[in-house]
Protein backbone atom coordinates (compact mmCIF):
# COMPACT_ATOMS: atom_id res chain seq x y z
CA UNK A 1 0.00 0.00 0.00
CA UNK A 2 1.21 3.45 -0.88
CA UNK A 3 0.96 6.61 1.21
CA UNK A 4 -2.43 8.00 2.18
CA UNK A 5 -1.56 11.63 1.47
CA UNK A 6 0.76 12.91 -1.27
CA UNK A 7 2.13 16.47 -1.25
CA UNK A 8 3.51 18.00 -4.46
CA UNK A 9 6.05 20.85 -4.27
CA UNK A 10 7.06 21.83 -7.80
CA UNK A 11 9.32 24.64 -6.54
CA UNK A 12 10.95 23.14 -3.44
CA UNK A 13 13.31 25.39 -1.51
CA UNK A 14 16.02 25.31 1.06
CA UNK A 15 14.91 27.80 3.71
CA UNK A 16 17.96 29.43 5.27
CA UNK A 17 17.73 31.67 8.34
CA UNK A 18 20.56 34.10 9.16
CA UNK A 19 20.69 35.79 12.58
CA UNK A 20 22.45 39.17 12.49
CA UNK A 21 22.71 41.92 15.10
CA UNK A 22 21.31 44.64 12.83
CA UNK A 23 21.28 44.32 9.04
CA UNK A 24 23.05 47.36 7.55
CA UNK A 25 22.40 48.01 3.88
CA UNK A 26 25.49 48.64 1.71
CA UNK A 27 27.83 47.31 4.39
CA UNK A 28 29.39 44.02 5.51
CA UNK A 29 27.24 42.05 7.98
CA UNK A 30 28.50 39.20 10.14
CA UNK A 31 26.04 36.28 10.34
CA UNK A 32 25.89 34.99 13.96
CA UNK A 33 24.04 31.73 13.27
CA UNK A 34 22.83 29.81 10.21
CA UNK A 35 19.85 27.40 10.23
CA UNK A 36 18.72 25.49 7.14
CA UNK A 37 15.56 23.51 6.55
CA UNK A 38 13.77 21.95 3.59
CA UNK A 39 10.93 24.22 2.52
CA UNK A 40 8.34 25.13 -0.03
CA UNK A 41 4.66 25.03 0.93
CA UNK A 42 4.06 21.34 0.06
CA UNK A 43 7.15 20.26 2.01
CA UNK A 44 5.89 22.15 5.06
CA UNK A 45 2.48 20.45 4.72
CA UNK A 46 4.18 17.02 4.57
CA UNK A 47 6.24 17.83 7.65
CA UNK A 48 3.13 18.79 9.66
CA UNK A 49 1.23 15.66 8.54
CA UNK A 50 4.24 13.52 9.49
CA UNK A 51 4.45 15.17 12.93
CA UNK A 52 0.78 14.21 13.51
CA UNK A 53 1.47 10.59 12.56
CA UNK A 54 -0.13 10.60 9.10
CA UNK A 55 1.19 8.39 6.31
CA UNK A 56 2.50 11.02 3.87
CA UNK A 57 5.01 11.29 1.05
CA UNK A 58 6.50 14.53 -0.30
CA UNK A 59 7.15 14.67 -4.03
CA UNK A 60 7.94 17.48 -6.47
CA UNK A 61 11.00 18.81 -8.29
CA UNK A 62 14.39 19.33 -6.64
CA UNK A 63 17.80 19.86 -8.25
CA UNK A 64 21.48 20.59 -7.79
CA UNK A 65 23.36 20.77 -4.52
CA UNK A 66 20.38 22.61 -2.98
CA UNK A 67 18.03 19.82 -4.08
CA UNK A 68 20.33 17.27 -2.43
CA UNK A 69 20.26 19.27 0.80
CA UNK A 70 16.45 19.46 0.69
CA UNK A 71 16.21 15.68 0.37
CA UNK A 72 18.88 15.03 3.02
CA UNK A 73 17.05 17.30 5.46
CA UNK A 74 13.75 15.46 4.85
CA UNK A 75 15.50 12.11 5.41
CA UNK A 76 16.96 13.41 8.68
CA UNK A 77 13.46 14.55 9.76
CA UNK A 78 12.00 11.13 8.85
CA UNK A 79 9.62 12.58 6.24
CA UNK A 80 9.28 10.14 3.29
CA UNK A 81 10.14 11.83 -0.02
CA UNK A 82 9.98 10.85 -3.68
CA UNK A 83 11.26 14.00 -5.40
CA UNK A 84 12.09 13.98 -9.10
CA UNK A 85 15.61 15.29 -9.75
CA UNK A 86 16.01 18.24 -12.13
CA UNK A 87 19.22 19.53 -13.74
CA UNK A 88 18.69 23.10 -12.48
CA UNK A 89 19.52 24.29 -8.99
CA UNK A 90 16.62 24.43 -6.53
CA UNK A 91 16.10 27.83 -4.97
CA UNK A 92 17.15 29.06 -1.54
CA UNK A 93 15.13 31.51 0.45
CA UNK A 94 17.21 33.54 2.85
CA UNK A 95 15.56 35.15 5.86
CA UNK A 96 17.84 37.63 7.60
CA UNK A 97 16.52 38.12 11.12
CA UNK A 98 17.34 41.09 13.36
CA UNK A 99 14.40 42.89 15.03
CA UNK A 100 12.32 41.77 12.01
CA UNK A 101 12.81 39.65 8.88
CA UNK A 102 14.38 40.65 5.55
CA UNK A 103 13.73 37.97 2.93
CA UNK A 104 15.70 37.21 -0.26
CA UNK A 105 13.86 34.90 -2.67
CA UNK A 106 15.93 33.18 -5.35
CA UNK A 107 14.10 32.30 -8.56
CA UNK A 108 13.41 28.59 -9.03
CA UNK A 109 15.33 26.38 -11.49
CA UNK A 110 14.41 26.30 -15.18
CA UNK A 111 12.42 23.05 -15.55
CA UNK A 112 12.73 21.09 -18.83
CA UNK A 113 9.73 19.44 -20.51
CA UNK A 114 11.13 15.95 -19.80
CA UNK A 115 11.49 16.75 -16.10
CA UNK A 116 7.91 17.97 -15.91
CA UNK A 117 6.76 14.76 -17.66
CA UNK A 118 8.80 12.70 -15.17
CA UNK A 119 7.00 14.38 -12.26
CA UNK A 120 3.62 13.57 -13.81
CA UNK A 121 4.71 9.92 -14.14
CA UNK A 122 5.91 9.87 -10.53
CA UNK A 123 2.62 11.36 -9.30
CA UNK A 124 0.59 8.77 -11.20
CA UNK A 125 2.47 6.01 -9.36
CA UNK A 126 2.02 7.66 -5.97
CA UNK A 127 -1.70 8.25 -6.54
CA UNK A 128 -2.44 4.51 -6.78
CA UNK A 129 -3.33 4.13 -3.10
CA UNK A 130 -3.62 7.79 -2.08
CA UNK A 131 -6.70 9.31 -0.50
CA UNK A 132 -5.72 12.97 -0.91
CA UNK A 133 -3.13 14.99 -2.83
CA UNK A 134 -1.91 18.48 -1.95
CA UNK A 135 -0.76 20.84 -4.75
CA UNK A 136 0.93 23.74 -3.05
CA UNK A 137 3.09 26.75 -3.83
CA UNK A 138 4.52 28.73 -6.73
CA UNK A 139 5.50 27.37 -10.15
CA UNK A 140 9.19 27.42 -11.19
CA UNK A 141 10.22 28.79 -14.63
CA UNK A 142 9.47 26.34 -17.46
CA UNK A 143 6.24 24.89 -16.04
CA UNK A 144 3.01 25.67 -17.92
CA UNK A 145 0.76 28.17 -16.14
CA UNK A 146 -1.96 25.47 -16.00
CA UNK A 147 0.43 23.00 -14.31
CA UNK A 148 -1.97 22.51 -11.39
CA UNK A 149 -4.86 21.60 -13.71
CA UNK A 150 -2.60 19.06 -15.49
CA UNK A 151 -1.74 17.47 -12.13
CA UNK A 152 -5.40 17.77 -11.07
CA UNK A 153 -6.41 15.78 -14.15
CA UNK A 154 -4.12 12.91 -13.08
CA UNK A 155 -5.66 13.00 -9.60
CA UNK A 156 -9.22 13.04 -11.03
CA UNK A 157 -8.39 10.03 -13.20
CA UNK A 158 -7.12 8.19 -10.09
CA UNK A 159 -10.19 9.43 -8.12
CA UNK A 160 -8.00 11.16 -5.55
CA UNK A 161 -9.33 14.50 -4.23
CA UNK A 162 -7.09 17.57 -4.47
CA UNK A 163 -6.29 20.39 -2.02
CA UNK A 164 -4.91 23.33 -3.99
CA UNK A 165 -2.96 26.14 -2.29
CA UNK A 166 -1.71 28.56 -4.91
CA UNK A 167 -2.03 32.20 -5.90
CA UNK A 168 -2.60 34.27 -9.02
CA UNK A 169 -2.76 32.52 -12.39
CA UNK A 170 -1.57 29.19 -10.95
CA UNK A 171 -4.68 29.18 -8.72
CA UNK A 172 -7.06 30.53 -11.38
CA UNK A 173 -5.97 27.91 -13.93
CA UNK A 174 -5.88 25.20 -11.25
CA UNK A 175 -9.65 25.57 -10.76
CA UNK A 176 -10.29 23.99 -14.17
CA UNK A 177 -10.11 20.44 -12.80
CA UNK A 178 -12.52 21.14 -9.88
CA UNK A 179 -10.23 20.67 -6.88
CA UNK A 180 -12.00 19.41 -3.74
CA UNK A 181 -10.63 22.31 -1.67
CA UNK A 182 -8.79 25.53 -2.46
CA UNK A 183 -7.28 27.58 0.38
CA UNK A 184 -6.51 31.16 -0.60
CA UNK A 185 -5.73 33.64 2.14
CA UNK A 186 -7.76 36.83 2.31
CA UNK A 187 -5.08 38.90 0.55
CA UNK A 188 -4.69 36.42 -2.34
CA UNK A 189 -8.46 36.32 -2.73
CA UNK A 190 -8.68 40.10 -2.88
CA UNK A 191 -6.01 40.09 -5.62
CA UNK A 192 -7.93 37.57 -7.69
CA UNK A 193 -11.54 38.79 -7.66
CA UNK A 194 -13.32 41.99 -6.80
CA UNK A 195 -15.86 42.44 -3.99
CA UNK A 196 -15.85 41.22 -0.38
CA UNK A 197 -14.05 37.94 0.43
CA UNK A 198 -17.21 35.83 0.76
CA UNK A 199 -18.41 36.94 -2.67
CA UNK A 200 -14.91 36.22 -3.99
CA UNK A 201 -14.90 32.76 -2.41
CA UNK A 202 -18.25 31.98 -4.03
CA UNK A 203 -16.78 33.14 -7.34
CA UNK A 204 -13.90 30.64 -6.96
CA UNK A 205 -16.55 28.01 -6.26
CA UNK A 206 -18.37 28.95 -9.46
CA UNK A 207 -14.94 28.80 -11.22
CA UNK A 208 -14.68 25.11 -10.34
CA UNK A 209 -13.59 24.66 -6.71
CA UNK A 210 -15.87 22.31 -4.74
CA UNK A 211 -15.01 24.07 -1.47
CA UNK A 212 -13.16 27.30 -0.69
CA UNK A 213 -11.49 27.83 2.69
CA UNK A 214 -10.24 31.37 3.26
CA UNK A 215 -7.59 31.86 5.93
CA UNK A 216 -8.06 35.12 7.84
CA UNK A 217 -4.84 35.14 9.89
CA UNK A 218 -5.50 35.40 13.64
CA UNK A 219 -9.27 35.59 12.97
CA UNK A 220 -9.43 31.96 11.85
CA UNK A 221 -11.05 30.56 8.72
CA UNK A 222 -14.19 30.96 6.67
CA UNK A 223 -15.39 28.11 4.46
CA UNK A 224 -17.80 27.89 1.56
CA UNK A 225 -18.48 24.14 1.03
CA UNK A 226 -21.09 21.91 -0.66
CA UNK A 227 -22.38 21.14 2.88
CA UNK A 228 -22.74 24.74 4.02
CA UNK A 229 -20.84 27.86 5.06
CA UNK A 230 -18.86 28.08 8.32
CA UNK A 231 -16.67 30.41 10.28
CA UNK A 232 -14.07 28.85 12.63
CA UNK A 233 -12.42 31.08 15.25
CA UNK A 234 -9.50 30.30 17.60
CA UNK A 235 -10.16 30.68 21.35
CA UNK A 236 -7.36 33.26 21.75
CA UNK A 237 -4.81 35.21 19.79
CA UNK A 238 -1.59 33.20 19.67
CA UNK A 239 1.68 35.10 19.63
CA UNK A 240 4.52 33.88 17.47
CA UNK A 241 5.67 33.39 13.90
CA UNK A 242 2.77 33.29 11.40
CA UNK A 243 5.01 31.79 8.64
CA UNK A 244 3.73 28.27 7.96
CA UNK A 245 0.31 28.78 9.58
CA UNK A 246 -1.37 28.47 6.16
CA UNK A 247 0.57 25.25 5.42
CA UNK A 248 -0.59 23.79 8.76
CA UNK A 249 -4.21 24.61 7.84
CA UNK A 250 -3.72 22.87 4.48
CA UNK A 251 -2.32 19.81 6.29
CA UNK A 252 -5.49 19.61 8.42
CA UNK A 253 -7.73 20.08 5.38
CA UNK A 254 -5.89 17.29 3.52
CA UNK A 255 -6.10 14.92 6.50
CA UNK A 256 -9.83 15.71 6.88
CA UNK A 257 -10.38 15.11 3.17
CA UNK A 258 -8.48 11.79 3.26
CA UNK A 259 -10.42 10.66 6.34
CA UNK A 260 -13.85 11.97 5.30
CA UNK A 261 -14.10 14.12 8.46
CA UNK A 262 -17.24 16.34 8.55
CA UNK A 263 -16.54 19.97 7.61
CA UNK A 264 -17.01 21.59 11.05
CA UNK A 265 -14.42 19.24 12.66
CA UNK A 266 -12.11 19.66 9.69
CA UNK A 267 -12.19 23.44 10.09
CA UNK A 268 -11.65 23.21 13.87
CA UNK A 269 -8.59 21.02 13.19
CA UNK A 270 -7.30 23.53 10.66
CA UNK A 271 -7.69 26.50 13.03
CA UNK A 272 -6.05 24.67 15.96
CA UNK A 273 -3.18 23.43 13.79
CA UNK A 274 -2.61 26.93 12.35
CA UNK A 275 -2.37 28.32 15.86
CA UNK A 276 0.01 25.47 16.78
CA UNK A 277 2.22 26.55 13.86
CA UNK A 278 2.22 30.17 15.07
CA UNK A 279 3.19 28.96 18.56
CA UNK A 280 6.14 26.84 17.28
CA UNK A 281 9.41 28.78 17.19
CA UNK A 282 10.53 27.35 13.80
CA UNK A 283 8.62 28.30 10.65
CA UNK A 284 7.05 25.15 9.15
CA UNK A 285 6.84 23.32 12.50
CA UNK A 286 3.81 22.83 14.78
CA UNK A 287 3.60 22.64 18.57
CA UNK A 288 1.56 19.44 18.95
CA UNK A 289 0.73 20.22 22.61
CA UNK A 290 -0.72 23.60 21.66
CA UNK A 291 -2.75 21.86 18.95
CA UNK A 292 -4.25 19.32 21.41
CA UNK A 293 -4.95 22.02 23.97
CA UNK A 294 -6.67 24.45 21.58
CA UNK A 295 -8.54 21.90 19.45
CA UNK A 296 -11.60 21.46 21.78
CA UNK A 297 -11.90 25.23 22.27
CA UNK A 298 -12.15 26.30 18.61
CA UNK A 299 -15.59 27.76 17.89
CA UNK A 300 -17.22 26.76 14.60
CA UNK A 301 -20.47 28.49 13.62
CA UNK A 302 -22.57 28.38 10.48
CA UNK A 303 -22.02 31.55 8.51
CA UNK A 304 -24.71 33.45 6.72
CA UNK A 305 -23.57 34.12 3.16
CA UNK A 306 -25.54 37.41 3.31
CA UNK A 307 -23.39 38.77 6.16
CA UNK A 308 -20.68 39.88 3.73
CA UNK A 309 -16.95 39.94 4.51
CA UNK A 310 -15.86 36.60 5.98
CA UNK A 311 -12.72 38.02 7.65
CA UNK A 312 -13.22 40.44 10.51
CA UNK B 1 57.01 16.74 -10.01
CA UNK B 2 54.47 18.56 -7.85
CA UNK B 3 53.07 22.04 -8.33
CA UNK B 4 55.36 25.05 -8.23
CA UNK B 5 53.05 27.21 -6.12
CA UNK B 6 50.69 25.99 -3.38
CA UNK B 7 47.89 28.19 -2.01
CA UNK B 8 46.31 27.39 1.36
CA UNK B 9 42.75 28.56 2.14
CA UNK B 10 41.78 27.34 5.60
CA UNK B 11 38.38 29.09 5.44
CA UNK B 12 37.28 28.52 1.81
CA UNK B 13 33.95 30.08 0.81
CA UNK B 14 31.32 29.90 -1.84
CA UNK B 15 30.88 33.49 -3.01
CA UNK B 16 27.27 34.07 -4.05
CA UNK B 17 26.12 37.26 -5.80
CA UNK B 18 22.43 38.22 -5.79
CA UNK B 19 21.18 40.95 -8.12
CA UNK B 20 18.09 42.75 -6.78
CA UNK B 21 16.33 45.91 -7.95
CA UNK B 22 16.58 47.66 -4.59
CA UNK B 23 17.17 45.80 -1.34
CA UNK B 24 14.39 46.73 1.11
CA UNK B 25 15.08 45.94 4.75
CA UNK B 26 12.30 44.09 6.63
CA UNK B 27 10.53 43.16 3.38
CA UNK B 28 10.52 40.37 0.79
CA UNK B 29 13.04 40.88 -2.03
CA UNK B 30 13.00 39.02 -5.33
CA UNK B 31 16.47 37.94 -6.51
CA UNK B 32 16.79 38.57 -10.29
CA UNK B 33 19.98 36.57 -10.86
CA UNK B 34 22.25 34.30 -8.84
CA UNK B 35 25.97 33.78 -9.56
CA UNK B 36 28.20 31.46 -7.51
CA UNK B 37 31.94 31.08 -7.46
CA UNK B 38 34.55 29.39 -5.30
CA UNK B 39 36.19 31.96 -3.04
CA UNK B 40 38.35 32.73 -0.09
CA UNK B 41 41.57 34.71 -0.57
CA UNK B 42 43.84 31.71 -1.30
CA UNK B 43 41.38 30.34 -3.87
CA UNK B 44 41.35 33.71 -5.64
CA UNK B 45 45.17 33.74 -5.68
CA UNK B 46 45.21 30.23 -7.22
CA UNK B 47 42.70 31.30 -9.86
CA UNK B 48 44.84 34.29 -10.90
CA UNK B 49 48.03 32.19 -11.02
CA UNK B 50 46.21 29.57 -13.13
CA UNK B 51 44.96 32.28 -15.52
CA UNK B 52 48.56 33.41 -16.03
CA UNK B 53 49.68 29.83 -16.83
CA UNK B 54 51.46 29.07 -13.55
CA UNK B 55 51.56 25.53 -12.17
CA UNK B 56 49.46 25.95 -9.01
CA UNK B 57 47.40 23.83 -6.63
CA UNK B 58 44.77 25.12 -4.20
CA UNK B 59 44.51 23.34 -0.87
CA UNK B 60 42.81 24.13 2.42
CA UNK B 61 39.69 23.01 4.29
CA UNK B 62 36.26 22.62 2.65
CA UNK B 63 33.18 20.80 3.93
CA UNK B 64 29.54 19.92 3.43
CA UNK B 65 27.44 20.65 0.37
CA UNK B 66 29.10 24.09 0.11
CA UNK B 67 32.55 22.48 0.16
CA UNK B 68 31.48 20.17 -2.67
CA UNK B 69 30.30 23.17 -4.69
CA UNK B 70 33.60 24.97 -4.08
CA UNK B 71 35.54 21.98 -5.39
CA UNK B 72 33.20 21.43 -8.34
CA UNK B 73 33.55 25.08 -9.33
CA UNK B 74 37.36 24.86 -9.22
CA UNK B 75 37.27 21.70 -11.36
CA UNK B 76 35.03 23.48 -13.88
CA UNK B 77 37.52 26.39 -13.98
CA UNK B 78 40.44 23.98 -14.47
CA UNK B 79 42.19 25.05 -11.24
CA UNK B 80 43.89 22.01 -9.61
CA UNK B 81 42.73 21.52 -6.03
CA UNK B 82 43.67 19.23 -3.15
CA UNK B 83 41.31 20.39 -0.39
CA UNK B 84 40.97 18.39 2.81
CA UNK B 85 37.32 17.55 3.57
CA UNK B 86 35.91 18.67 6.93
CA UNK B 87 32.65 17.53 8.55
CA UNK B 88 31.37 21.11 9.03
CA UNK B 89 29.74 23.18 6.32
CA UNK B 90 32.00 25.67 4.49
CA UNK B 91 30.76 29.22 4.63
CA UNK B 92 28.91 31.19 1.98
CA UNK B 93 29.38 34.88 1.48
CA UNK B 94 26.35 36.56 -0.01
CA UNK B 95 26.74 39.87 -1.82
CA UNK B 96 23.40 41.52 -2.56
CA UNK B 97 23.95 44.03 -5.36
CA UNK B 98 21.64 46.95 -6.17
CA UNK B 99 23.25 50.40 -6.55
CA UNK B 100 25.92 49.15 -4.12
CA UNK B 101 26.80 45.92 -2.29
CA UNK B 102 25.33 44.56 0.96
CA UNK B 103 27.40 41.62 2.21
CA UNK B 104 26.36 38.76 4.51
CA UNK B 105 29.29 36.75 5.87
CA UNK B 106 28.54 33.31 7.29
CA UNK B 107 30.90 32.06 9.99
CA UNK B 108 33.24 29.24 8.90
CA UNK B 109 32.77 25.61 9.92
CA UNK B 110 34.03 24.37 13.30
CA UNK B 111 37.28 22.55 12.45
CA UNK B 112 38.22 19.45 14.51
CA UNK B 113 41.79 18.77 15.65
CA UNK B 114 42.05 15.74 13.34
CA UNK B 115 40.99 17.80 10.33
CA UNK B 116 43.61 20.44 11.11
CA UNK B 117 46.24 17.68 11.42
CA UNK B 118 45.09 16.23 8.07
CA UNK B 119 45.64 19.61 6.39
CA UNK B 120 49.15 19.80 7.81
CA UNK B 121 49.85 16.31 6.40
CA UNK B 122 48.45 17.32 3.02
CA UNK B 123 50.57 20.47 2.94
CA UNK B 124 53.74 18.51 3.76
CA UNK B 125 53.10 16.31 0.71
CA UNK B 126 52.41 19.28 -1.57
CA UNK B 127 55.53 21.15 -0.38
CA UNK B 128 57.88 18.44 -1.69
CA UNK B 129 58.46 20.13 -5.05
CA UNK B 130 56.97 23.57 -4.35
CA UNK B 131 58.87 26.80 -4.78
CA UNK B 132 56.40 29.06 -2.93
CA UNK B 133 53.40 28.68 -0.64
CA UNK B 134 50.65 31.25 -0.07
CA UNK B 135 48.87 31.38 3.32
CA UNK B 136 45.89 33.64 2.87
CA UNK B 137 42.70 34.70 4.61
CA UNK B 138 40.83 34.36 7.90
CA UNK B 139 40.93 31.37 10.28
CA UNK B 140 37.75 29.31 10.80
CA UNK B 141 36.57 28.45 14.36
CA UNK B 142 38.62 25.63 15.91
CA UNK B 143 42.00 26.53 14.39
CA UNK B 144 44.71 27.77 16.75
CA UNK B 145 45.40 31.51 16.50
CA UNK B 146 49.01 30.67 15.53
CA UNK B 147 47.82 28.39 12.68
CA UNK B 148 49.90 30.34 10.14
CA UNK B 149 53.09 29.93 12.15
CA UNK B 150 52.41 26.14 12.39
CA UNK B 151 52.01 25.97 8.59
CA UNK B 152 55.01 28.31 8.20
CA UNK B 153 57.11 25.85 10.22
CA UNK B 154 56.26 23.06 7.76
CA UNK B 155 57.25 25.31 4.86
CA UNK B 156 60.51 26.29 6.56
CA UNK B 157 61.35 22.61 7.12
CA UNK B 158 60.72 21.97 3.39
CA UNK B 159 62.70 25.16 2.53
CA UNK B 160 59.72 26.64 0.69
CA UNK B 161 59.28 30.43 1.11
CA UNK B 162 55.92 31.75 2.39
CA UNK B 163 53.72 34.67 1.31
CA UNK B 164 51.37 35.50 4.19
CA UNK B 165 48.21 37.58 3.66
CA UNK B 166 46.27 37.78 6.89
CA UNK B 167 45.04 40.35 9.38
CA UNK B 168 44.94 40.88 13.14
CA UNK B 169 46.21 38.12 15.42
CA UNK B 170 46.51 35.59 12.57
CA UNK B 171 49.05 37.95 10.93
CA UNK B 172 50.81 38.91 14.16
CA UNK B 173 51.30 35.27 15.18
CA UNK B 174 52.14 34.25 11.61
CA UNK B 175 55.30 36.44 11.77
CA UNK B 176 56.91 34.01 14.22
CA UNK B 177 58.19 31.75 11.43
CA UNK B 178 59.73 34.62 9.39
CA UNK B 179 57.59 34.52 6.23
CA UNK B 180 59.41 35.67 3.09
CA UNK B 181 56.68 38.25 2.32
CA UNK B 182 53.69 39.62 4.22
CA UNK B 183 51.16 41.78 2.39
CA UNK B 184 48.97 43.84 4.71
CA UNK B 185 46.87 46.62 3.25
CA UNK B 186 47.26 50.09 4.70
CA UNK B 187 44.12 49.76 6.86
CA UNK B 188 45.17 46.39 8.32
CA UNK B 189 48.61 47.81 9.05
CA UNK B 190 47.13 50.81 10.84
CA UNK B 191 45.04 48.43 12.99
CA UNK B 192 48.10 46.38 13.97
CA UNK B 193 50.77 48.94 14.87
CA UNK B 194 50.86 52.62 15.69
CA UNK B 195 52.60 55.32 13.67
CA UNK B 196 52.78 55.95 9.92
CA UNK B 197 52.58 52.93 7.57
CA UNK B 198 56.30 52.82 6.74
CA UNK B 199 57.20 52.74 10.42
CA UNK B 200 54.53 50.05 10.89
CA UNK B 201 55.93 48.02 7.98
CA UNK B 202 59.39 48.18 9.48
CA UNK B 203 57.92 47.02 12.79
CA UNK B 204 56.43 43.94 11.03
CA UNK B 205 59.88 43.35 9.57
CA UNK B 206 61.41 43.49 13.04
CA UNK B 207 58.60 41.12 14.16
CA UNK B 208 59.91 38.47 11.76
CA UNK B 209 58.77 39.22 8.18
CA UNK B 210 61.65 39.24 5.67
CA UNK B 211 59.77 41.65 3.40
CA UNK B 212 56.61 43.71 3.89
CA UNK B 213 54.53 44.84 0.90
CA UNK B 214 51.80 47.32 1.78
CA UNK B 215 48.94 47.69 -0.70
CA UNK B 216 47.71 51.28 -0.96
CA UNK B 217 44.63 50.76 -3.16
CA UNK B 218 44.74 52.88 -6.33
CA UNK B 219 48.06 54.39 -5.22
CA UNK B 220 49.95 51.14 -5.77
CA UNK B 221 52.32 49.41 -3.38
CA UNK B 222 55.15 50.22 -1.01
CA UNK B 223 57.70 47.56 -0.12
CA UNK B 224 60.26 47.18 2.64
CA UNK B 225 62.58 44.32 1.61
CA UNK B 226 66.08 43.00 2.45
CA UNK B 227 67.20 44.49 -0.91
CA UNK B 228 65.79 47.97 -0.32
CA UNK B 229 62.60 50.04 -0.14
CA UNK B 230 60.44 50.76 -3.18
CA UNK B 231 57.25 52.47 -4.19
CA UNK B 232 55.38 51.10 -7.26
CA UNK B 233 52.66 53.25 -8.84
CA UNK B 234 50.16 52.36 -11.61
CA UNK B 235 50.20 54.57 -14.73
CA UNK B 236 46.53 55.53 -14.31
CA UNK B 237 43.57 55.07 -11.97
CA UNK B 238 41.61 52.02 -13.08
CA UNK B 239 37.84 52.05 -12.58
CA UNK B 240 36.06 48.89 -11.51
CA UNK B 241 35.62 46.46 -8.66
CA UNK B 242 38.50 46.57 -6.13
CA UNK B 243 37.47 43.20 -4.57
CA UNK B 244 40.24 40.72 -5.34
CA UNK B 245 42.90 43.34 -6.18
CA UNK B 246 44.86 42.36 -3.07
CA UNK B 247 44.67 38.67 -4.03
CA UNK B 248 46.01 39.48 -7.50
CA UNK B 249 48.96 41.32 -5.92
CA UNK B 250 49.63 38.29 -3.72
CA UNK B 251 49.58 36.05 -6.82
CA UNK B 252 52.27 38.22 -8.45
CA UNK B 253 54.37 38.28 -5.27
CA UNK B 254 54.17 34.46 -5.01
CA UNK B 255 55.10 33.98 -8.68
CA UNK B 256 58.03 36.42 -8.24
CA UNK B 257 59.17 34.59 -5.13
CA UNK B 258 58.95 31.18 -6.86
CA UNK B 259 60.89 32.49 -9.88
CA UNK B 260 63.44 34.60 -7.99
CA UNK B 261 62.40 37.74 -9.85
CA UNK B 262 64.19 40.92 -8.62
CA UNK B 263 62.03 43.06 -6.30
CA UNK B 264 61.39 46.01 -8.65
CA UNK B 265 59.97 43.70 -11.40
CA UNK B 266 58.02 41.74 -8.80
CA UNK B 267 56.37 44.92 -7.53
CA UNK B 268 55.60 46.13 -11.06
CA UNK B 269 53.93 42.76 -11.75
CA UNK B 270 51.92 43.08 -8.55
CA UNK B 271 50.70 46.60 -9.35
CA UNK B 272 49.75 45.71 -12.95
CA UNK B 273 47.97 42.53 -11.87
CA UNK B 274 46.05 44.39 -9.13
CA UNK B 275 44.86 46.89 -11.71
CA UNK B 276 43.91 44.00 -14.02
CA UNK B 277 41.74 42.60 -11.19
CA UNK B 278 40.01 45.97 -10.71
CA UNK B 279 39.32 46.08 -14.47
CA UNK B 280 37.78 42.57 -14.56
CA UNK B 281 34.00 42.59 -14.01
CA UNK B 282 34.00 39.50 -11.72
CA UNK B 283 35.60 39.72 -8.27
CA UNK B 284 38.56 37.31 -8.13
CA UNK B 285 39.22 37.42 -11.87
CA UNK B 286 41.89 39.37 -13.79
CA UNK B 287 41.79 40.97 -17.24
CA UNK B 288 45.01 39.54 -18.72
CA UNK B 289 45.02 42.09 -21.58
CA UNK B 290 44.91 44.98 -19.11
CA UNK B 291 47.78 43.34 -17.19
CA UNK B 292 49.97 43.06 -20.31
CA UNK B 293 49.15 46.61 -21.36
CA UNK B 294 49.85 48.24 -17.98
CA UNK B 295 52.86 46.16 -16.96
CA UNK B 296 55.54 48.14 -18.89
CA UNK B 297 54.08 51.44 -17.68
CA UNK B 298 54.21 50.83 -13.91
CA UNK B 299 56.70 53.17 -12.25
CA UNK B 300 58.92 51.70 -9.56
CA UNK B 301 61.15 54.05 -7.59
CA UNK B 302 63.39 53.54 -4.59
CA UNK B 303 61.70 54.94 -1.53
CA UNK B 304 63.46 56.85 1.18
CA UNK B 305 62.51 55.33 4.55
CA UNK B 306 62.80 58.84 6.04
CA UNK B 307 60.01 60.19 3.83
CA UNK B 308 57.32 58.80 6.16
CA UNK B 309 53.88 57.55 5.04
CA UNK B 310 54.23 55.07 2.14
CA UNK B 311 50.62 55.52 0.95
CA UNK B 312 49.67 58.86 -0.55
Interface residues (C-beta under 8 A of the other chain):
Chain A: X18 X20 X23 X24 X25 X26 X27 X28 X29 X30 X31 X32 X34 X65 X66 X68 X69 X89 X94 X96 X100 X101 X102 X103 X104 X105 X106 X107
Chain B: X18 X20 X23 X24 X25 X26 X27 X28 X29 X30 X31 X32 X34 X65 X66 X68 X69 X89 X94 X96 X100 X101 X102 X103 X104 X105 X106 X107
